[in-house]
Amino acid sequence: MSHCGIVILAAGGSSRLGQPKQLLPWRGTTLLRHAVQTALASSARPVAVVLGSDSANMQSQLDALDVKIVLNPDWQQGIGTSIRAGVAALAQEKLDAIALLLCDQPLIESAMIDRLIAEFSSSAKPICAARYAGTLGTPAIFAASLFGELSALADDQGGKAILKRHAADVHAVDLPAAEIDLDTPADLEKHLN
């Protein structure tokens, strides 16, 4: 089995939502804490959480959890800055791969993360990504050979840029739960009520 770390991307300002989505209630906790607990219940280690907007309030959600907190002062420049910060935080670990996880995909479960890691380990491809709604995306696992590309992403580019660049090297895993993310008030209305 590959030694895989996780970077949880949770730095955004939730501009489309109008409130910090990381702090929204979800199943007795917040979206942020739920995502972190899900990651910690998986086999991946270490778990890094990239924070930016309202980071003091976000950090209080992570008390007593075994995570590396990464503060991204450039979070407003785009998701690429958070990916770069997360990869840099795990660079000293001897990892075979890093999984990227979003804090606003609340239906992702630890067993799904472990399934992606297992499929990554057995596929011999450098990328393993969730397939849902006709696309590939997060959660996605990138081999150490791609850490340089993750670290070189433009400010406004996410991991999807690398998925497209290496389309022939992606092992896709059907994961319909990844389709649900909470970006707008309508998303909240649909999934939180």
GICORBEL-V758266 format. One record per helix or strand of 2 or more residues. SS is the DSSP state (2 for helix, 1 for strand). FROM is the first residue (numbers start at 1). TO is the last residue. If there is no record, write none. Layout:
ss={SS/SS}
from={FROM/FROM}
to={TO/TO}
This chain:
ss={1/2/1/1/2/1/2/1/2/2/1/2/1/1/2/2/2/1/2/2}
from={4/21/25/29/31/47/55/68/75/79/97/110/127/135/144/160/167/170/176/185}
to={10/23/26/30/40/51/60/71/77/90/102/123/132/143/151/165/169/174/179/192}
